[in-house]
Amino acid sequence: MPVTLVTGAGGEIGHTLVPRLAKQGQAVVALDLNPLPPDTASHCHAQLVGDITDEAIWKGISDRYDVVAIYHLAALLSTTSEKHPALAHRVNVGGTLNVLTFAQSQATARGERVRVLFPSTIAIYGLPDATTKATFARIKEHQWLQPTTMYGCNKLYCEHLGKYMTRHAAAKGVDFRCVRLPGLISAETLPSGGTSDFGPEMLHAAAQGKPYECFVREDTRIPFMVMPDAVDSILRLMATDASKLTLTAYNIGAFNPSAGEFADLVRSAFPGAMITFKPNPMRQAICDGWPADVDDAPARADFGHAPAYDLPRAFNDYLVPAVRSRYGLSSASVTR
């Protein structure tokens, strides 16, 4: 039976993506280091527990399944990658090479190309200072490809690996497609400690009545998007005929509040919010190198990227009601 493979299915993106794939009628085989949460596992044809760097895992999948598409979500995120760079390279690069090699073998066996979705990141950009960041207000896909973190280096290299496998591999069996994700905000899952998680961390702390010390300056500005819009764009990209795509890797974005502006929104919904700012030098430097916003015109033109949530709607209609519900709070003071 043809199946869709999702690596890292237990993470924040997988939580939203897997049910959407199942709703489309796709038989999802999930691969993760740990057993999936029940609400994700219930939408899967099968789940496998294993490490993407373990070649035996890939042989087992090949023996059991006919994989027609892969969503490769498994990765070590930016903060962890900075602390453990060798491990990050092994997982983010070595694991991705395993995915691409597996896709190539599946394509050869099936006689059809296998589409591979790879979520990249704004961490592949590296602006040298705040003045340059202010000058280049919206970064295009070809600009400032000088990552300053191990995570960014890993992701940019994997973009090139995917492009190579698509254009130059002998059988040309891999159809590699990539979105460069901004900071993602989900109402359904807890933030996972990424460098872009300062916004949702503020919100969850305020809902619980806990103080929050933000690790970046108030003027720190990077692009964001809510999870439903990100997953919608991922599915749009994967459904688009290859002849309509002009790039291998696409920027996608929606809105870009500063950390201070996000804090003000949190305080408007939770007047007792205790938010302070104490920049962490390492994490601040990472955010300073990321663009304030991205130019996503090619994604809008080529596969119809069209985020449904601007900042007010994302906050008032998506984030705050869900967070209030999670912690059993009244919705009386949600702002409009």
Secondary structure, DSSP 4 states (H G I P E B T S, - for coil): -EEEEEETTTSHHHHHHHHHHHHTT--EEEEESSPPPHHHHTT-SEEEE--TT-HHHHHHHHHH-EEEEEEE-----HHHHHH-HHHHIIIIIIHHHHHHHHHHHHHHHHTS-EEEEEEEEGGG---SSHHHHHHSSSB-TTS-----SHHHHHHHHHHHHHHHHHHTSTT--EEEEEEEE-EEE-SSS---S-TTTHHHHHHHHHHTT--EEESS-TT-B--EEEHHHHHHHHHHHHHS-GGG---SEEE---B--BHHHHHHHHHHHSTT--EEE---HHHHHHHHHS-S-B--HHHHHHH----S--HHHIIIIIIHHHHHHHTT---TT---
